[in-house]
Amino acid sequence: MSTTTLPITDSAACCAPLTREALGASQADGLARSLKALADPTRLRLISIVAASEGQEACACDLTAPVGLSQPTVSHHLKVLTDAGFLSRSQRGTWAHFALVPGALDSVARLLTSA
């Protein structure tokens, strides 16, 4: 069996230098949690509906029909989005109202494009 030895080259000559700092471990963990919360078609639709609502706020009662799911299932998705920091929740009588957290989606985009 023949072995071929490749010439040792200077790795700096072939690799482009980083132009900005890459994500650190804790930033990557946080971003992964955020993306996991968003990586569901129903959750993306719910955020879109809230964003398109007057004042970027919607009552939970108005969110079940557009996504075609039961109230408990929609509540679960809203809880995931609230826990991830994308929506805030306020109780008004028997209904919960959800609003976009200002800048929450911007922070995800910012982490992907700059450090």
Secondary structure, DSSP 8 states (H G I E B T S, - for coil): ----------HHHHS---SS----HHHHHHHHHHHHHH-SHHHHHHHHHHHHSGGGEEEGGGTHHHHT--HHHHHHHHHHHHHTTSEEEEEETTEEEEEE-TTHHHHHHHHHH--
